[in-house]
């Protein structure tokens, strides 16, 4: 036996160290070296930041369901005005001032109800749309062209309200698709947007023409000839017909909006319910691993180095001596 490679005591173990040094080395275990870099995170849907409460969607559904009958009343009111003006063209003596006032009062009452419902829908819609945008940010971080503030503000910003909301809706729809962004069917979304824009433009033009002609006819300086008065009444008759058409388009847009609320709410619920999926390449770590902390020897190496063989005892070359002297 040879002395211990650490303390030069009698070696008793096969590793060249005494019992004390061997026990100490067993207690001083080398911490495991860091492994490779972690695998890619799971691509499952994080539900922690997704707001799936249906209060806003339910409120919008109820408001649209109430707004549709109000639009029907508006259409009936316009139809009443259209009929009275038509009777004037056929026989001016058959229509009284009371007939004109009754038709106007009915339309005005229906219009006020519809405007109040529209204001409520606009407020709830903006809040609901922003919530959709926040959920879509969880589904697809960084995959959106506009911030969450634009999701609410774009609807009330002149000019850009004609295309910003649609681009935001496209991003939300793509991120919320349960089948992935490359399997998106935007038929309902596109149909609703086109119908909405056509209805808004048509109603704006119809109301503007009606207001201008009505102000002209009711002006105190209005004193037309018989032919001019007939031309103005015919123009008013055609304007009312156009406005009735615009109201029908607006009803179609309201129906599509109701379906859109239900569809995109269901899409986000399905998207959030998707189970987690494994990361790419089986989720294994990659890379050689980070270096050990400062002062810690690499894994597999002793902190005091490898045991050394004891030096040969003095004497003649080749002469053998017992390790503990002569007996």
KEMARSE-909121 format. One record per residue (C-alpha): x, y, z; residue number from 0; chain; residue in one letter. Coordinates in nm, 3 decimals. Example, Ala and Ser with C-alpha at 12.3 -4.5 7.8 and 13.67 -1.06 7.14 Angstrom:
<x:1.230 | y:-0.450 | z:0.780 | pos:0 | unit:A | code:A> $
<x:1.367 | y:-0.106 | z:0.714 | pos:1 | unit:A | code:S> $
//
This chain:
<x:0.000 | y:0.000 | z:0.000 | pos:0 | unit:A | code:X> $
<x:0.105 | y:0.359 | z:-0.066 | pos:1 | unit:A | code:X> $
<x:0.040 | y:0.680 | z:0.128 | pos:2 | unit:A | code:X> $
<x:-0.279 | y:0.877 | z:0.063 | pos:3 | unit:A | code:X> $
<x:-0.248 | y:1.112 | z:-0.232 | pos:4 | unit:A | code:X> $
<x:-0.400 | y:1.397 | z:-0.026 | pos:5 | unit:A | code:X> $
<x:-0.272 | y:1.372 | z:0.331 | pos:6 | unit:A | code:X> $
<x:0.008 | y:1.109 | z:0.288 | pos:7 | unit:A | code:X> $
<x:-0.160 | y:0.886 | z:0.544 | pos:8 | unit:A | code:X> $
<x:-0.194 | y:0.514 | z:0.495 | pos:9 | unit:A | code:X> $
<x:-0.412 | y:0.457 | z:0.188 | pos:10 | unit:A | code:X> $
<x:-0.696 | y:0.220 | z:0.253 | pos:11 | unit:A | code:X> $
<x:-0.923 | y:0.275 | z:-0.047 | pos:12 | unit:A | code:X> $
<x:-0.891 | y:0.166 | z:-0.409 | pos:13 | unit:A | code:X> $
<x:-0.898 | y:0.532 | z:-0.522 | pos:14 | unit:A | code:X> $
<x:-0.565 | y:0.606 | z:-0.350 | pos:15 | unit:A | code:X> $
<x:-0.720 | y:0.804 | z:-0.062 | pos:16 | unit:A | code:X> $
<x:-0.758 | y:0.729 | z:0.306 | pos:17 | unit:A | code:X> $
<x:-1.093 | y:0.681 | z:0.471 | pos:18 | unit:A | code:X> $
<x:-1.108 | y:1.043 | z:0.594 | pos:19 | unit:A | code:X> $
<x:-1.030 | y:1.195 | z:0.257 | pos:20 | unit:A | code:X> $
<x:-1.266 | y:0.956 | z:0.080 | pos:21 | unit:A | code:X> $
<x:-1.552 | y:1.045 | z:0.314 | pos:22 | unit:A | code:X> $
<x:-1.484 | y:1.416 | z:0.265 | pos:23 | unit:A | code:X> $
<x:-1.487 | y:1.378 | z:-0.109 | pos:24 | unit:A | code:X> $
<x:-1.818 | y:1.192 | z:-0.094 | pos:25 | unit:A | code:X> $
<x:-1.970 | y:1.479 | z:0.105 | pos:26 | unit:A | code:X> $
<x:-1.831 | y:1.741 | z:-0.132 | pos:27 | unit:A | code:X> $
<x:-2.030 | y:1.640 | z:-0.432 | pos:28 | unit:A | code:X> $
<x:-1.986 | y:1.822 | z:-0.758 | pos:29 | unit:A | code:X> $
<x:-2.305 | y:2.009 | z:-0.849 | pos:30 | unit:A | code:X> $
<x:-2.450 | y:1.887 | z:-1.175 | pos:31 | unit:A | code:X> $
<x:-2.347 | y:2.086 | z:-1.475 | pos:32 | unit:A | code:X> $
<x:-2.622 | y:2.279 | z:-1.646 | pos:33 | unit:A | code:X> $
<x:-2.785 | y:2.094 | z:-1.928 | pos:34 | unit:A | code:X> $
<x:-2.857 | y:2.222 | z:-2.275 | pos:35 | unit:A | code:X> $
<x:-3.072 | y:2.521 | z:-2.344 | pos:36 | unit:A | code:X> $
<x:-3.439 | y:2.451 | z:-2.271 | pos:37 | unit:A | code:X> $
<x:-3.668 | y:2.326 | z:-2.540 | pos:38 | unit:A | code:X> $
<x:-3.905 | y:2.558 | z:-2.722 | pos:39 | unit:A | code:X> $
<x:-4.208 | y:2.644 | z:-2.511 | pos:40 | unit:A | code:X> $
<x:-4.536 | y:2.469 | z:-2.560 | pos:41 | unit:A | code:X> $
<x:-4.758 | y:2.612 | z:-2.831 | pos:42 | unit:A | code:X> $
<x:-5.078 | y:2.539 | z:-2.646 | pos:43 | unit:A | code:X> $
<x:-5.317 | y:2.824 | z:-2.578 | pos:44 | unit:A | code:X> $
<x:-5.238 | y:3.023 | z:-2.261 | pos:45 | unit:A | code:X> $
<x:-5.577 | y:3.079 | z:-2.101 | pos:46 | unit:A | code:X> $
<x:-5.452 | y:3.290 | z:-1.811 | pos:47 | unit:A | code:X> $
<x:-5.479 | y:3.620 | z:-2.000 | pos:48 | unit:A | code:X> $
<x:-5.789 | y:3.540 | z:-2.207 | pos:49 | unit:A | code:X> $
<x:-6.114 | y:3.706 | z:-2.103 | pos:50 | unit:A | code:X> $
<x:-6.393 | y:3.463 | z:-2.193 | pos:51 | unit:A | code:X> $
<x:-6.672 | y:3.639 | z:-2.008 | pos:52 | unit:A | code:X> $
<x:-6.977 | y:3.666 | z:-2.231 | pos:53 | unit:A | code:X> $
<x:-7.143 | y:3.968 | z:-2.072 | pos:54 | unit:A | code:X> $
<x:-7.051 | y:4.213 | z:-2.349 | pos:55 | unit:A | code:X> $
<x:-7.137 | y:3.966 | z:-2.625 | pos:56 | unit:A | code:X> $
<x:-7.474 | y:3.895 | z:-2.466 | pos:57 | unit:A | code:X> $
<x:-7.545 | y:4.266 | z:-2.428 | pos:58 | unit:A | code:X> $
<x:-7.465 | y:4.326 | z:-2.794 | pos:59 | unit:A | code:X> $
<x:-7.686 | y:4.036 | z:-2.898 | pos:60 | unit:A | code:X> $
<x:-7.979 | y:4.182 | z:-2.704 | pos:61 | unit:A | code:X> $
<x:-7.918 | y:4.534 | z:-2.838 | pos:62 | unit:A | code:X> $
<x:-7.907 | y:4.414 | z:-3.197 | pos:63 | unit:A | code:X> $
<x:-8.219 | y:4.206 | z:-3.141 | pos:64 | unit:A | code:X> $
<x:-8.399 | y:4.520 | z:-3.017 | pos:65 | unit:A | code:X> $
<x:-8.250 | y:4.744 | z:-3.287 | pos:66 | unit:A | code:X> $
<x:-8.391 | y:4.530 | z:-3.566 | pos:67 | unit:A | code:X> $
<x:-8.757 | y:4.602 | z:-3.474 | pos:68 | unit:A | code:X> $
<x:-8.662 | y:4.968 | z:-3.435 | pos:69 | unit:A | code:X> $
<x:-8.523 | y:4.964 | z:-3.789 | pos:70 | unit:A | code:X> $
<x:-8.844 | y:4.808 | z:-3.908 | pos:71 | unit:A | code:X> $
<x:-9.033 | y:5.099 | z:-3.751 | pos:72 | unit:A | code:X> $
<x:-8.798 | y:5.342 | z:-3.927 | pos:73 | unit:A | code:X> $
<x:-8.865 | y:5.165 | z:-4.255 | pos:74 | unit:A | code:X> $
<x:-9.240 | y:5.180 | z:-4.196 | pos:75 | unit:A | code:X> $
<x:-9.212 | y:5.550 | z:-4.112 | pos:76 | unit:A | code:X> $
<x:-9.022 | y:5.621 | z:-4.432 | pos:77 | unit:A | code:X> $
<x:-9.279 | y:5.418 | z:-4.619 | pos:78 | unit:A | code:X> $
<x:-9.555 | y:5.632 | z:-4.473 | pos:79 | unit:A | code:X> $
<x:-9.383 | y:5.948 | z:-4.589 | pos:80 | unit:A | code:X> $
<x:-9.322 | y:5.793 | z:-4.929 | pos:81 | unit:A | code:X> $
<x:-9.689 | y:5.706 | z:-4.960 | pos:82 | unit:A | code:X> $
<x:-9.812 | y:6.053 | z:-4.864 | pos:83 | unit:A | code:X> $
<x:-9.577 | y:6.220 | z:-5.112 | pos:84 | unit:A | code:X> $
<x:-9.692 | y:5.976 | z:-5.380 | pos:85 | unit:A | code:X> $
<x:-10.052 | y:6.069 | z:-5.311 | pos:86 | unit:A | code:X> $
<x:-9.960 | y:6.435 | z:-5.350 | pos:87 | unit:A | code:X> $
<x:-9.815 | y:6.363 | z:-5.693 | pos:88 | unit:A | code:X> $
<x:-10.127 | y:6.175 | z:-5.798 | pos:89 | unit:A | code:X> $
<x:-10.384 | y:6.416 | z:-5.651 | pos:90 | unit:A | code:X> $
<x:-10.261 | y:6.718 | z:-5.453 | pos:91 | unit:A | code:X> $
<x:-10.607 | y:6.787 | z:-5.316 | pos:92 | unit:A | code:X> $
<x:-10.631 | y:6.442 | z:-5.151 | pos:93 | unit:A | code:X> $
<x:-10.352 | y:6.510 | z:-4.898 | pos:94 | unit:A | code:X> $
<x:-10.392 | y:6.743 | z:-4.603 | pos:95 | unit:A | code:X> $
<x:-10.132 | y:6.903 | z:-4.382 | pos:96 | unit:A | code:X> $
<x:-10.235 | y:6.666 | z:-4.102 | pos:97 | unit:A | code:X> $
<x:-10.147 | y:6.368 | z:-4.321 | pos:98 | unit:A | code:X> $
<x:-9.800 | y:6.510 | z:-4.376 | pos:99 | unit:A | code:X> $
<x:-9.751 | y:6.589 | z:-4.007 | pos:100 | unit:A | code:X> $
<x:-9.868 | y:6.244 | z:-3.894 | pos:101 | unit:A | code:X> $
<x:-9.627 | y:6.072 | z:-4.133 | pos:102 | unit:A | code:X> $
<x:-9.340 | y:6.292 | z:-4.016 | pos:103 | unit:A | code:X> $
<x:-9.419 | y:6.239 | z:-3.647 | pos:104 | unit:A | code:X> $
<x:-9.428 | y:5.861 | z:-3.681 | pos:105 | unit:A | code:X> $
<x:-9.095 | y:5.855 | z:-3.860 | pos:106 | unit:A | code:X> $
<x:-8.937 | y:6.093 | z:-3.609 | pos:107 | unit:A | code:X> $
<x:-9.045 | y:5.880 | z:-3.311 | pos:108 | unit:A | code:X> $
<x:-8.907 | y:5.563 | z:-3.469 | pos:109 | unit:A | code:X> $
<x:-8.586 | y:5.745 | z:-3.563 | pos:110 | unit:A | code:X> $
<x:-8.526 | y:5.870 | z:-3.208 | pos:111 | unit:A | code:X> $
<x:-8.565 | y:5.517 | z:-3.068 | pos:112 | unit:A | code:X> $
<x:-8.320 | y:5.383 | z:-3.324 | pos:113 | unit:A | code:X> $
<x:-8.063 | y:5.658 | z:-3.257 | pos:114 | unit:A | code:X> $
<x:-8.069 | y:5.588 | z:-2.881 | pos:115 | unit:A | code:X> $
<x:-8.014 | y:5.218 | z:-2.946 | pos:116 | unit:A | code:X> $
<x:-7.734 | y:5.300 | z:-3.190 | pos:117 | unit:A | code:X> $
<x:-7.552 | y:5.506 | z:-2.927 | pos:118 | unit:A | code:X> $
<x:-7.573 | y:5.219 | z:-2.678 | pos:119 | unit:A | code:X> $
<x:-7.452 | y:4.972 | z:-2.941 | pos:120 | unit:A | code:X> $
<x:-7.158 | y:5.197 | z:-3.034 | pos:121 | unit:A | code:X> $
<x:-7.032 | y:5.217 | z:-2.674 | pos:122 | unit:A | code:X> $
<x:-7.071 | y:4.846 | z:-2.598 | pos:123 | unit:A | code:X> $
<x:-6.929 | y:4.749 | z:-2.938 | pos:124 | unit:A | code:X> $
<x:-6.610 | y:4.951 | z:-2.884 | pos:125 | unit:A | code:X> $
<x:-6.550 | y:4.794 | z:-2.542 | pos:126 | unit:A | code:X> $
<x:-6.626 | y:4.444 | z:-2.673 | pos:127 | unit:A | code:X> $
<x:-6.403 | y:4.489 | z:-2.978 | pos:128 | unit:A | code:X> $
<x:-6.112 | y:4.599 | z:-2.760 | pos:129 | unit:A | code:X> $
<x:-6.160 | y:4.290 | z:-2.544 | pos:130 | unit:A | code:X> $
<x:-6.138 | y:4.076 | z:-2.858 | pos:131 | unit:A | code:X> $
<x:-5.814 | y:4.253 | z:-2.949 | pos:132 | unit:A | code:X> $
<x:-5.666 | y:4.186 | z:-2.603 | pos:133 | unit:A | code:X> $
<x:-5.755 | y:3.817 | z:-2.631 | pos:134 | unit:A | code:X> $
<x:-5.606 | y:3.801 | z:-2.979 | pos:135 | unit:A | code:X> $
<x:-5.280 | y:3.944 | z:-2.843 | pos:136 | unit:A | code:X> $
<x:-5.258 | y:3.644 | z:-2.609 | pos:137 | unit:A | code:X> $
<x:-5.324 | y:3.404 | z:-2.896 | pos:138 | unit:A | code:X> $
<x:-5.073 | y:3.567 | z:-3.134 | pos:139 | unit:A | code:X> $
<x:-4.834 | y:3.805 | z:-2.954 | pos:140 | unit:A | code:X> $
<x:-4.688 | y:4.065 | z:-3.185 | pos:141 | unit:A | code:X> $
<x:-4.899 | y:3.955 | z:-3.482 | pos:142 | unit:A | code:X> $
<x:-5.117 | y:4.265 | z:-3.502 | pos:143 | unit:A | code:X> $
<x:-5.088 | y:4.585 | z:-3.699 | pos:144 | unit:A | code:X> $
<x:-5.252 | y:4.819 | z:-3.449 | pos:145 | unit:A | code:X> $
<x:-5.242 | y:4.863 | z:-3.074 | pos:146 | unit:A | code:X> $
<x:-5.529 | y:4.776 | z:-2.843 | pos:147 | unit:A | code:X> $
<x:-5.623 | y:5.142 | z:-2.814 | pos:148 | unit:A | code:X> $
<x:-5.700 | y:5.160 | z:-3.185 | pos:149 | unit:A | code:X> $
<x:-5.941 | y:4.870 | z:-3.146 | pos:150 | unit:A | code:X> $
<x:-6.177 | y:5.107 | z:-2.965 | pos:151 | unit:A | code:X> $
<x:-6.072 | y:5.444 | z:-3.104 | pos:152 | unit:A | code:X> $
<x:-6.064 | y:5.358 | z:-3.474 | pos:153 | unit:A | code:X> $
<x:-6.444 | y:5.341 | z:-3.488 | pos:154 | unit:A | code:X> $
<x:-6.476 | y:5.707 | z:-3.387 | pos:155 | unit:A | code:X> $
<x:-6.183 | y:5.852 | z:-3.584 | pos:156 | unit:A | code:X> $
<x:-6.286 | y:6.029 | z:-3.906 | pos:157 | unit:A | code:X> $
<x:-6.163 | y:5.893 | z:-4.240 | pos:158 | unit:A | code:X> $
<x:-5.956 | y:5.604 | z:-4.097 | pos:159 | unit:A | code:X> $
<x:-6.275 | y:5.451 | z:-3.958 | pos:160 | unit:A | code:X> $
<x:-6.340 | y:5.334 | z:-4.314 | pos:161 | unit:A | code:X> $
<x:-6.055 | y:5.078 | z:-4.310 | pos:162 | unit:A | code:X> $
<x:-5.869 | y:5.064 | z:-3.974 | pos:163 | unit:A | code:X> $
<x:-6.143 | y:4.863 | z:-3.797 | pos:164 | unit:A | code:X> $
<x:-6.149 | y:4.610 | z:-4.080 | pos:165 | unit:A | code:X> $
<x:-5.773 | y:4.555 | z:-4.062 | pos:166 | unit:A | code:X> $
<x:-5.794 | y:4.513 | z:-3.686 | pos:167 | unit:A | code:X> $
<x:-6.083 | y:4.270 | z:-3.731 | pos:168 | unit:A | code:X> $
<x:-5.879 | y:4.070 | z:-3.985 | pos:169 | unit:A | code:X> $
<x:-5.594 | y:4.032 | z:-3.735 | pos:170 | unit:A | code:X> $
<x:-5.834 | y:3.932 | z:-3.457 | pos:171 | unit:A | code:X> $
<x:-6.010 | y:3.681 | z:-3.680 | pos:172 | unit:A | code:X> $
<x:-5.681 | y:3.527 | z:-3.793 | pos:173 | unit:A | code:X> $
<x:-5.543 | y:3.498 | z:-3.439 | pos:174 | unit:A | code:X> $
<x:-5.869 | y:3.356 | z:-3.301 | pos:175 | unit:A | code:X> $
<x:-5.915 | y:3.083 | z:-3.562 | pos:176 | unit:A | code:X> $
<x:-5.909 | y:2.739 | z:-3.391 | pos:177 | unit:A | code:X> $
<x:-5.777 | y:2.586 | z:-3.715 | pos:178 | unit:A | code:X> $
<x:-5.476 | y:2.816 | z:-3.731 | pos:179 | unit:A | code:X> $
<x:-5.405 | y:3.141 | z:-3.916 | pos:180 | unit:A | code:X> $
<x:-5.370 | y:2.968 | z:-4.254 | pos:181 | unit:A | code:X> $
<x:-5.716 | y:2.808 | z:-4.243 | pos:182 | unit:A | code:X> $
<x:-5.927 | y:3.119 | z:-4.195 | pos:183 | unit:A | code:X> $
<x:-6.261 | y:3.169 | z:-4.369 | pos:184 | unit:A | code:X> $
<x:-6.348 | y:3.537 | z:-4.352 | pos:185 | unit:A | code:X> $
<x:-6.669 | y:3.518 | z:-4.555 | pos:186 | unit:A | code:X> $
<x:-6.893 | y:3.637 | z:-4.271 | pos:187 | unit:A | code:X> $
<x:-6.646 | y:3.907 | z:-4.169 | pos:188 | unit:A | code:X> $
<x:-6.606 | y:4.043 | z:-4.522 | pos:189 | unit:A | code:X> $
<x:-6.979 | y:4.028 | z:-4.592 | pos:190 | unit:A | code:X> $
<x:-7.060 | y:4.218 | z:-4.275 | pos:191 | unit:A | code:X> $
<x:-6.800 | y:4.487 | z:-4.343 | pos:192 | unit:A | code:X> $
<x:-6.907 | y:4.549 | z:-4.704 | pos:193 | unit:A | code:X> $
<x:-7.273 | y:4.563 | z:-4.602 | pos:194 | unit:A | code:X> $
<x:-7.192 | y:4.798 | z:-4.315 | pos:195 | unit:A | code:X> $
<x:-6.994 | y:5.042 | z:-4.533 | pos:196 | unit:A | code:X> $
<x:-7.260 | y:5.043 | z:-4.806 | pos:197 | unit:A | code:X> $
<x:-7.533 | y:5.103 | z:-4.548 | pos:198 | unit:A | code:X> $
<x:-7.343 | y:5.388 | z:-4.382 | pos:199 | unit:A | code:X> $
<x:-7.264 | y:5.563 | z:-4.711 | pos:200 | unit:A | code:X> $
<x:-7.617 | y:5.515 | z:-4.847 | pos:201 | unit:A | code:X> $
<x:-7.784 | y:5.642 | z:-4.529 | pos:202 | unit:A | code:X> $
<x:-7.552 | y:5.942 | z:-4.515 | pos:203 | unit:A | code:X> $
<x:-7.626 | y:6.037 | z:-4.876 | pos:204 | unit:A | code:X> $
<x:-8.000 | y:5.978 | z:-4.837 | pos:205 | unit:A | code:X> $
<x:-8.031 | y:6.180 | z:-4.516 | pos:206 | unit:A | code:X> $
<x:-7.820 | y:6.462 | z:-4.660 | pos:207 | unit:A | code:X> $
<x:-8.031 | y:6.489 | z:-4.975 | pos:208 | unit:A | code:X> $
<x:-8.353 | y:6.470 | z:-4.775 | pos:209 | unit:A | code:X> $
<x:-8.242 | y:6.740 | z:-4.531 | pos:210 | unit:A | code:X> $
<x:-8.127 | y:6.975 | z:-4.807 | pos:211 | unit:A | code:X> $
<x:-8.450 | y:6.942 | z:-5.005 | pos:212 | unit:A | code:X> $
<x:-8.667 | y:6.963 | z:-4.696 | pos:213 | unit:A | code:X> $
<x:-8.492 | y:7.284 | z:-4.587 | pos:214 | unit:A | code:X> $
<x:-8.540 | y:7.428 | z:-4.934 | pos:215 | unit:A | code:X> $
<x:-8.911 | y:7.352 | z:-4.942 | pos:216 | unit:A | code:X> $
<x:-8.977 | y:7.478 | z:-4.589 | pos:217 | unit:A | code:X> $
<x:-8.777 | y:7.798 | z:-4.636 | pos:218 | unit:A | code:X> $
<x:-8.969 | y:8.123 | z:-4.601 | pos:219 | unit:A | code:X> $
<x:-8.830 | y:8.244 | z:-4.933 | pos:220 | unit:A | code:X> $
<x:-8.948 | y:7.936 | z:-5.120 | pos:221 | unit:A | code:X> $
<x:-9.200 | y:8.044 | z:-5.384 | pos:222 | unit:A | code:X> $
<x:-9.172 | y:7.809 | z:-5.681 | pos:223 | unit:A | code:X> $
<x:-9.388 | y:7.785 | z:-5.984 | pos:224 | unit:A | code:X> $
<x:-9.625 | y:7.493 | z:-6.025 | pos:225 | unit:A | code:X> $
<x:-9.379 | y:7.297 | z:-6.237 | pos:226 | unit:A | code:X> $
<x:-9.089 | y:7.368 | z:-5.999 | pos:227 | unit:A | code:X> $
<x:-9.294 | y:7.256 | z:-5.700 | pos:228 | unit:A | code:X> $
<x:-9.385 | y:6.935 | z:-5.878 | pos:229 | unit:A | code:X> $
<x:-9.020 | y:6.870 | z:-5.962 | pos:230 | unit:A | code:X> $
<x:-8.920 | y:6.919 | z:-5.598 | pos:231 | unit:A | code:X> $
<x:-9.193 | y:6.683 | z:-5.479 | pos:232 | unit:A | code:X> $
<x:-9.081 | y:6.420 | z:-5.730 | pos:233 | unit:A | code:X> $
<x:-8.723 | y:6.461 | z:-5.607 | pos:234 | unit:A | code:X> $
<x:-8.840 | y:6.415 | z:-5.249 | pos:235 | unit:A | code:X> $
<x:-9.031 | y:6.105 | z:-5.352 | pos:236 | unit:A | code:X> $
<x:-8.720 | y:5.949 | z:-5.510 | pos:237 | unit:A | code:X> $
<x:-8.506 | y:6.046 | z:-5.209 | pos:238 | unit:A | code:X> $
<x:-8.747 | y:5.867 | z:-4.975 | pos:239 | unit:A | code:X> $
<x:-8.732 | y:5.557 | z:-5.194 | pos:240 | unit:A | code:X> $
<x:-8.351 | y:5.563 | z:-5.183 | pos:241 | unit:A | code:X> $
<x:-8.356 | y:5.610 | z:-4.806 | pos:242 | unit:A | code:X> $
<x:-8.585 | y:5.307 | z:-4.768 | pos:243 | unit:A | code:X> $
<x:-8.333 | y:5.103 | z:-4.967 | pos:244 | unit:A | code:X> $
<x:-8.051 | y:5.225 | z:-4.741 | pos:245 | unit:A | code:X> $
<x:-8.254 | y:5.124 | z:-4.435 | pos:246 | unit:A | code:X> $
<x:-8.295 | y:4.771 | z:-4.571 | pos:247 | unit:A | code:X> $
<x:-7.916 | y:4.748 | z:-4.622 | pos:248 | unit:A | code:X> $
<x:-7.866 | y:4.869 | z:-4.265 | pos:249 | unit:A | code:X> $
<x:-8.098 | y:4.594 | z:-4.141 | pos:250 | unit:A | code:X> $
<x:-7.888 | y:4.337 | z:-4.327 | pos:251 | unit:A | code:X> $
<x:-7.572 | y:4.481 | z:-4.169 | pos:252 | unit:A | code:X> $
<x:-7.729 | y:4.457 | z:-3.822 | pos:253 | unit:A | code:X> $
<x:-7.820 | y:4.091 | z:-3.879 | pos:254 | unit:A | code:X> $
<x:-7.467 | y:4.010 | z:-3.999 | pos:255 | unit:A | code:X> $
<x:-7.320 | y:4.198 | z:-3.701 | pos:256 | unit:A | code:X> $
<x:-7.528 | y:3.987 | z:-3.463 | pos:257 | unit:A | code:X> $
<x:-7.402 | y:3.670 | z:-3.633 | pos:258 | unit:A | code:X> $
<x:-7.047 | y:3.806 | z:-3.621 | pos:259 | unit:A | code:X> $
<x:-7.065 | y:3.862 | z:-3.245 | pos:260 | unit:A | code:X> $
<x:-7.175 | y:3.504 | z:-3.189 | pos:261 | unit:A | code:X> $
<x:-6.921 | y:3.360 | z:-3.432 | pos:262 | unit:A | code:X> $
<x:-6.608 | y:3.535 | z:-3.308 | pos:263 | unit:A | code:X> $
<x:-6.706 | y:3.476 | z:-2.944 | pos:264 | unit:A | code:X> $
<x:-6.730 | y:3.103 | z:-3.015 | pos:265 | unit:A | code:X> $
<x:-6.399 | y:3.110 | z:-3.205 | pos:266 | unit:A | code:X> $
<x:-6.209 | y:3.263 | z:-2.914 | pos:267 | unit:A | code:X> $
<x:-6.363 | y:3.016 | z:-2.670 | pos:268 | unit:A | code:X> $
<x:-6.256 | y:2.725 | z:-2.891 | pos:269 | unit:A | code:X> $
<x:-5.911 | y:2.874 | z:-2.940 | pos:270 | unit:A | code:X> $
<x:-5.858 | y:2.913 | z:-2.566 | pos:271 | unit:A | code:X> $
<x:-5.975 | y:2.554 | z:-2.503 | pos:272 | unit:A | code:X> $
<x:-5.713 | y:2.396 | z:-2.731 | pos:273 | unit:A | code:X> $
<x:-5.487 | y:2.150 | z:-2.541 | pos:274 | unit:A | code:X> $
<x:-5.116 | y:2.226 | z:-2.514 | pos:275 | unit:A | code:X> $
<x:-4.902 | y:2.092 | z:-2.796 | pos:276 | unit:A | code:X> $
<x:-4.541 | y:1.978 | z:-2.779 | pos:277 | unit:A | code:X> $
<x:-4.270 | y:2.215 | z:-2.891 | pos:278 | unit:A | code:X> $
<x:-4.073 | y:2.153 | z:-3.211 | pos:279 | unit:A | code:X> $
<x:-3.833 | y:1.858 | z:-3.248 | pos:280 | unit:A | code:X> $
<x:-3.993 | y:1.667 | z:-2.965 | pos:281 | unit:A | code:X> $
<x:-3.924 | y:1.938 | z:-2.712 | pos:282 | unit:A | code:X> $
<x:-3.562 | y:1.831 | z:-2.644 | pos:283 | unit:A | code:X> $
<x:-3.305 | y:2.074 | z:-2.519 | pos:284 | unit:A | code:X> $
<x:-3.027 | y:2.184 | z:-2.750 | pos:285 | unit:A | code:X> $
<x:-2.680 | y:2.326 | z:-2.721 | pos:286 | unit:A | code:X> $
<x:-2.372 | y:2.212 | z:-2.524 | pos:287 | unit:A | code:X> $
<x:-2.488 | y:2.367 | z:-2.199 | pos:288 | unit:A | code:X> $
<x:-2.378 | y:2.668 | z:-2.003 | pos:289 | unit:A | code:X> $
<x:-2.036 | y:2.669 | z:-1.832 | pos:290 | unit:A | code:X> $
<x:-2.017 | y:2.586 | z:-1.459 | pos:291 | unit:A | code:X> $
<x:-2.010 | y:2.870 | z:-1.202 | pos:292 | unit:A | code:X> $
<x:-1.682 | y:3.039 | z:-1.120 | pos:293 | unit:A | code:X> $
<x:-1.468 | y:2.836 | z:-0.882 | pos:294 | unit:A | code:X> $
<x:-1.649 | y:2.506 | z:-0.945 | pos:295 | unit:A | code:X> $
<x:-1.440 | y:2.248 | z:-1.131 | pos:296 | unit:A | code:X> $
<x:-1.589 | y:2.089 | z:-1.441 | pos:297 | unit:A | code:X> $
<x:-1.805 | y:1.784 | z:-1.394 | pos:298 | unit:A | code:X> $
<x:-1.613 | y:1.461 | z:-1.349 | pos:299 | unit:A | code:X> $
<x:-1.297 | y:1.624 | z:-1.211 | pos:300 | unit:A | code:X> $
<x:-1.179 | y:1.610 | z:-0.853 | pos:301 | unit:A | code:X> $
<x:-1.138 | y:1.946 | z:-0.677 | pos:302 | unit:A | code:X> $
<x:-0.789 | y:1.842 | z:-0.565 | pos:303 | unit:A | code:X> $
<x:-0.681 | y:1.680 | z:-0.886 | pos:304 | unit:A | code:X> $
<x:-0.620 | y:1.315 | z:-0.964 | pos:305 | unit:A | code:X> $
<x:-0.440 | y:1.099 | z:-0.701 | pos:306 | unit:A | code:X> $
<x:-0.067 | y:1.084 | z:-0.762 | pos:307 | unit:A | code:X> $
<x:0.162 | y:0.784 | z:-0.720 | pos:308 | unit:A | code:X> $
<x:0.403 | y:0.823 | z:-0.425 | pos:309 | unit:A | code:X> $
<x:0.766 | y:0.893 | z:-0.503 | pos:310 | unit:A | code:X> $
<x:1.010 | y:0.603 | z:-0.500 | pos:311 | unit:A | code:X> $
<x:1.203 | y:0.563 | z:-0.171 | pos:312 | unit:A | code:X> $
<x:1.572 | y:0.657 | z:-0.172 | pos:313 | unit:A | code:X> $
<x:1.827 | y:0.387 | z:-0.233 | pos:314 | unit:A | code:X> $
<x:2.008 | y:0.209 | z:-0.503 | pos:315 | unit:A | code:X> $
<x:1.839 | y:0.196 | z:-0.839 | pos:316 | unit:A | code:X> $
<x:1.636 | y:-0.115 | z:-0.868 | pos:317 | unit:A | code:X> $
<x:1.662 | y:-0.192 | z:-0.496 | pos:318 | unit:A | code:X> $
<x:1.328 | y:-0.284 | z:-0.338 | pos:319 | unit:A | code:X> $
<x:1.234 | y:-0.173 | z:0.014 | pos:320 | unit:A | code:X> $
<x:0.929 | y:-0.258 | z:0.212 | pos:321 | unit:A | code:X> $
<x:0.690 | y:0.041 | z:0.244 | pos:322 | unit:A | code:X> $
<x:0.734 | y:0.069 | z:0.624 | pos:323 | unit:A | code:X> $
<x:1.099 | y:0.004 | z:0.669 | pos:324 | unit:A | code:X> $
<x:1.282 | y:-0.314 | z:0.776 | pos:325 | unit:A | code:X> $
<x:1.107 | y:-0.546 | z:1.001 | pos:326 | unit:A | code:X> $
//
